[in-house]
Amino acid sequence: MKKPLIAFLLMFSLCSLAGAEGPAGLSRLRLNDIPGDHWAAASVYDLVKLGVTKGYPDGTFRGDKPINRYETAIFLAKLAKAVAGEDLKAELKALRDQLVEIKNATRESFSLSGNYEGNWKEGNVLSSPQPGAARTGLANYRLVLEAKKELGDGASVKINLDTMDFGYFNDGTGQFPGNGALASELLAIESNIKFDSPGLIFSEPVNLQLTYGPGAKQHLADPTGAFPSEVGVVYRRPDTGVAASTKLFGAEVLGSFRSVQGATLDASGRVNTGWLSGTISYTLERFLLLNSFRINLIGDYISRGLFSAEERSVKAKVGFSAPLGGKAEAGATVALGKTPSKMMVKGSVSLKDPLDTGTVITINAAKVGSEYIDPAFAAEQLELAGLDSFDRPLENGTVNFGGQVEQVVSDRTKLIGKGDIRLGSDYRYQGGKARLTAQGGIEYNLAPNVDLDAAYRVHQDKSTGDTSDLAAVGLLYRF
């Protein structure tokens, strides 16, 4: 046996079993040539207690005498027997169990989920936006994967892979080079940390979130001429930034700063536009005739460079929401401004199966002032005024009405209809910004994780006087 292993066994036995009693009488044995103040006395008597040695018959240890191989074999055999006792076996079993628990906990804290979406569209099915326009088909796919790891104490990390940038069709603007963007833009990372703040003004833990991502992407054009209703669609992706949230005097407080990926790049190719946002939310219980009433105060500051005094946009909004019984909810938002042209007002009502017929209805309305969104930041503030039912941004100088109806037909089948109409600021369906989009479809659950849907959409644009339509079939697989 090698000397390092012998040394390890000796150290292990001395550290873990130093206080154990050996066979009867050995713990009281005294060796004539090992006085109590000898530098090796403690170690020698520990071996005596273990029953590994009891010295020579004349009561001596003879520590300076060479040891032969027979004596070494006896010594190691007794040592191995001593350290292989039941107590040690129990300790080793407990240690093994703990390692298994740690391994299982690590495995459970890591989760992988995602979905695969494929859709097939056919444009100009029954109508053509332009005389003689041909029917055009288009197939798209989108794979979304999310890996999440729980780190304990409220900390976690999520890595998101989204092929939207690559798998969706080219809009002809160069925003999606080739058939998509750079591979690095397919990834988004989110980390969450929760920590206490003793001695600070916050009595509740602070939740800190760090994100890295490509930001929202917008489909800007329709080179095929067959899908004009797809122009303007925004695909949400995480921005790069930091956000912190906590509770303060009963109110929920959220602050964030993010770089806006849709912004114009500076000479070095970096995004030079930042968006600073803050929200304070407070819920009033038993307010007037309502069980609860929620107030949101929102402030947004967007600027070129770092807090620029010249190129900047400052917005303040007040939001309200309240449940109307157990199956309805209403909300409203007012964006403040010096003049009506710099203001916005919008509201929504949701009916969640009020008659127990499997019907869910959502209605939205919004009026956006002609100068509410600063033209200098129009590419960055895609969601400043909100999105319509087809994920297209609301624009300046418009009045918008939209909604969605879902009707459950069976355990597996659901009918879905949605529509949006955009009027001019004078509430008339005319002018360059007026348009109407309506869609009806069906969703069928093929399996617990698989949905099949089909839809037909009609789109009319008053600026061109064209009417187009499309039929679509989609498949969604979740895992």
Secondary structure, 3 states (H helix, E strand, C coil): CCHHHHHHHHHHHHHHCCCCCCCCCHHHCCCCCCCCCCCCHHHHHHHHHHCCCCCCCCCCCCCCCCCCHHHHHHHHHHHHHHHCCHHHHHHHHHHHHHHHHHHHHHHHHEEEEEEEEEEEEEECCCCCCCCCCCCEEEEEEEEEEEEEEEEECCEEEEEEEECHHHHCCCCCCCCCCCCCCCHHHHEEEEEEEEECCCCCCCCCCEEEEEEECCCCEECCCCCCCCCHHHCCCEECCCCEEEEEEEEECCEEEEEEEEECCCCCECCCCCECEEEEEEEEEEEEEEECCEEEEEEEEEEEEEEECCCCCCCEEEEEEEEEEEECCCCEEEEEEEEECCCHHHCEEEEEEEEECCCCCCEEEEEEEEEECCCCCCHHHCCCCCCCCCECCCCCECCCCEEEEEEEEEEECCCCEEEEEEEEEEEECCCCCCCCCCEEEEEEEEEEEEECCEEEEEEEEEEEECCCCEEEEEEEEEEEEEC
